Amino acid sequence: MGTFSRLLQPLPGESPGASQQRAIADFPNAVAASALHLASSGGVLPAEGEHVLVAVALYSVEDLALLDALDDRLRSSEAPQPLTVYVLDTSEIASQEGFQTLFPGIGPVYQTPVVGVFRRGALIAKGTGKQGRDVLHSLFG
């Protein structure tokens, strides 16, 4: 089990709500220990270069497994990665307008992950749910 998937592993006697709160609190440390980079809902991503922003639901085992797979893929590549991958907890995004601010033109968000690929500050590819996973698969295999 990967670092991100372990975030939802309950401690003995821990309620589901407490497990979720612990996952939210531990997420920044898990990102810091990975090949991924932490973004925030109010932060500005770099305007230069190419990067990927992935917003995940920390209550989703599937989303956390996706982060583990992405981290493994980035760590296993011997070539330098042309894309920097930023991750964000969707609980930081208060509204659909918040998603629109981070992912211009994404449309209503009903599923995670939410994925955007940016080149020189412009969103060039995007998707939510399966479509978002497909975007990541096209980039990282």
N, C-alpha and C positions, 0 to 999 in steps of 0.2 A: 504494500500500500504506500502510495506516495505522500509527500509532505502535505499537499493541499487536501487530499482525501482524508488524511488523518485529522484535519481540523474538526470534522463532525463526529469523530469517535467519542462517544460519551464516556465520561469518567464514572466510576462506580457511584451509584446513587444520584447521579446528576439528572435533572429534568431536561426534557428537550429544549425548553426555552433557555435554560442556563447553558446548554451545549451550544446553542446558536449564538448567544451573547459572547461566549468564550471564543467561538470561531471568528466572530467579527473583531474581537480584541486581538486575536493572534494572527490575523491575516497579514498585517504589515510586516511582521517578523518572518512569516513564511515567504512572502515576496522578497524580502531582503536576503534570504538564504537561497534564492533561486536565480535563474538567468533572466527573470522577468523584472520589470520596473513598476513601481507603484505610481499610479496617477490618482488625482483627486477630482471630484466633481466640479470644484471651483478652479482647478489648476489649468494652466495653459500649456499645451504640448508644444514641443519645438516646431518652429516654422520651417526649419531647414531639414533636408534629408527625407528619408522615408521611414515611417513607423506604423505600427499597428496598435489600436486601442481595443481592448477586450473588456467588456463589462459583464460580470458574472453574478449569479445569485449564490451567495454563500450557503444557502440552505439546500442547494441542488448538488447531490452527489455526482450527477453527470457533469455539471460545470466544473466541479473541483477535479474530477478525473481528467477533464479536458486540459486544465491548467497543468496537471502532473505530466500529461503526455506532451504538451507544448514545452514545458521546462526540460523534459528528457530529450526532446528533439533538438532544442537549442544547445543543450550541454553536449550532445553527442556529435554535433557537427564539427568537423575539423577546420572548415573554412570559416573565416569571419562572417558573421551574419550581417547582411546588408540592411536588415530591418530591426529596429528596436521595438520590443513588445512591451507595452504598458498595460497594466491591468487595474481594474476598478471594481469595487463592490457596488452592485446596483442599489443597495439600501441607502447609499449616499445620494442617489438621484431622486429628488422629491416629486417629480412630475414628468409628464410627457414632454413638456417644454424643456426640461433639463436634458432629456435625451436628444432633443433637437439642437440644443446648444452644443453638446459634445459631438454629435453625429449629424451634421446638417443634412436635411433631406431624408433622414432614415424612415420617416413616417411613424405611425403609432407602434409602440413596442409592447408586444404581448408575450414574447418568449425570450429566453436567454439561450446562449450568450448573445450579446450585442457586439458586433465587430465592425470596425472601421479601419480602412487602410488610407493613410495620408501621405501625400507627396508634396513637399514644399508648402505645407499648411493646408492643402486642398484635399478634401475627401474624394478618393478615386474609386473605392469599392466599399460596399457595406452590406450588412445582412443581419438578420435576427434569427434565433432558433436554428433550424437545420441549414438555412441559407448562410447564416453566420459561420456555422461549422464548415460548410463547403468552402467559404472564402479562406478560412484558415487552412483547410486541407490543400487548396490550390497553391498556397504559399509555402507550406511546410511539409506537405506529404502526409 
